Amino acid sequence: MPPKIIQTRSSSPWKRRVGACIAKCTVTAGWRTKVCRNVNMEKLQNDYLFPEITTRRFEHIQKYPDAKLISLGIGDTTQPIPNIVTSAMAEYLLKVYKPCFSLWNVKIDSPLNIQKLHKRLNVVLYFQRLVNPYDGLQYSLALSTIEGYSGYGAEQGQQALRKAISETIYRDLGIKDTEIFVSDGAQSDIARLQMLLGSNVTVALQDPTFPAYIDTSVIMGQAGDFQEDSDKYGNIEYMKCSPANFFFPDLSTISRTDIIFLCSPNNPTGYAVSREQLKELVEFAKENGSIIIYDSSYSAYISDDSPRSIFEIPGAREVAIEISSFSKFAGFTGVRLGWTVVPEELLYSNGYPVVKDFNRIVCTCFNGASNIAQAGGLACLSSEGLTAIHGVVNFYKENAEIIAETFSSLGLEVYGGKNSPYTWVHFPGQKSWDVFNEILEKTHIITVPGRGFGPAGEGFIRVGAFGHRDSILEASRRLKNHLR
Ligand SMILES: Cc1ncc(COP(=O)(O)O)c(C=O)c1O
């Protein structure tokens, strides 16, 4: 029987030496291995933010089993993926029927035709199943056939998709398809980039920040111990972003680090950096010989002149890597698809190109994104695909407007929401977990406490716009009625 391990969370964990291991206060029952816990895992302070919210949500449901809970918390999308994209994924599975397509003289490149084909195929499959139910099912999916089967693809991603990202997302920015690495999502690439950088680099990040950057830094061993007095890890440069500095760090007060994580539009504050600010950051990185890891996962939400990519800034190719995602852009949170751009001009201090090492990491630690997901990604970047997914993004932006108006009408300072699906609401003088609990208790609405994104998130909550419209309107009613 595997050992049962019950973790206890404690603000002042007792430590003891077991050989070279430092063990936190853990209660174990049963047989133990002789394997030491990774000391870097030991350093991580909290459970990851979102599982903690899930626990509180579960406790709330147990307390109020009849309450209709609305989640404006975790940034998961809810709107269906446009038909043109799902059709492309289904077509990938059905491609064994390509000969039928030519027999029926129907092209497979327009969404309408794909729908027509699916109808005809359904008829064929229906009769096949009548004749032999097992054959029918087996032949319905190309990947189940000798003719339609395909295995590993290129680790870096399908050539057609890399080209489409280069031509559609980066248009005239001169990003080559060979500089684009298709991934199974931005979060996995954050971890792969950390593996690339190793444990000896120094890191700066925005405070508040998307938790994956800091937690992966701690796991890699880049951070020092957690300092209880400041609520920060040692060895990490926290770049405070608040209304006082318009959510952009005062770079004159920031120490030089090897790596600078920057996310725009930002999760959680919803703030998109301006062109001037990003120019300032690129110059700062150049002066210091640093690498910026720029997360543009929410760039599709930008509606003003803010840059959608760091490569819009002259000189960025020598100092920046960009990670991005189809998750919030096309509702692929469950499908899983993203990409990373590593420009050829980005060099280590010894002159070796970073792109070559990243290629090595991708080939060694990742065998390429799902071919079905990539078929969907390609459809997203067609002109009909882009029109359809922009419709969904606009829907979420309207939700964000409703949310921002709701909190403003309650007399609260509201940030973000304009270039982002996230609204960042200020509750001065209050603890954000208390605000989270109060909103949950009074309105049965889940938000995210700003403190979970770093010490500068204290006093704020993040409210996401990824709900169905009726939930957003209902949430707005409840908030206006119960928070006045
Ligand atoms: C800033 C940011 N980057 C990356 C991710 C993860 O994206 P993916 O779903 O592509 O892993 C998220 C998800 O919420 C995010 O907010």
The ligand as a Tripos MOL2 file, in Angstrom:
@<TRIPOS>MOLECULE
LIG
   16    16     1     0     0
SMALL
NO_CHARGES

@<TRIPOS>ATOM
      1 C1         -0.5170   35.1460  -17.6950 C.3       1 LIG1
      2 C2         -0.7920   33.7290  -18.0080 C.ar      1 LIG1
      3 N1          0.1320   33.0220  -18.6560 N.ar      1 LIG1
      4 C3         -0.0500   31.7340  -18.9380 C.ar      1 LIG1
      5 C4         -1.2180   31.0900  -18.5820 C.ar      1 LIG1
      6 C5         -1.3870   29.6560  -18.9080 C.3       1 LIG1
      7 O1         -1.8050   29.5120  -20.2080 O.3       1 LIG1
      8 P1         -1.9880   28.0780  -20.8800 P.3       1 LIG1
      9 O2         -3.4280   27.7100  -20.6940 O.co2     1 LIG1
     10 O3         -1.6160   28.3040  -22.3130 O.co2     1 LIG1
     11 O4         -1.0740   27.1240  -20.1970 O.co2     1 LIG1
     12 C6         -2.2250   31.7880  -17.9250 C.ar      1 LIG1
     13 C7         -3.4550   31.1170  -17.5320 C.2       1 LIG1
     14 O5         -4.3120   31.5980  -16.8730 O.2       1 LIG1
     15 C8         -1.9940   33.1440  -17.6230 C.ar      1 LIG1
     16 O6         -2.9040   33.8600  -16.9780 O.3       1 LIG1
@<TRIPOS>BOND
     1     1     2 1
     2     2     3 ar
     3     2    15 ar
     4     3     4 ar
     5     4     5 ar
     6     5     6 1
     7     5    12 ar
     8     6     7 1
     9     7     8 1
    10     8     9 2
    11     8    10 1
    12     8    11 1
    13    12    13 1
    14    12    15 ar
    15    13    14 2
    16    15    16 1
@<TRIPOS>SUBSTRUCTURE
     1 LIG1         1 GROUP 0 **** ****
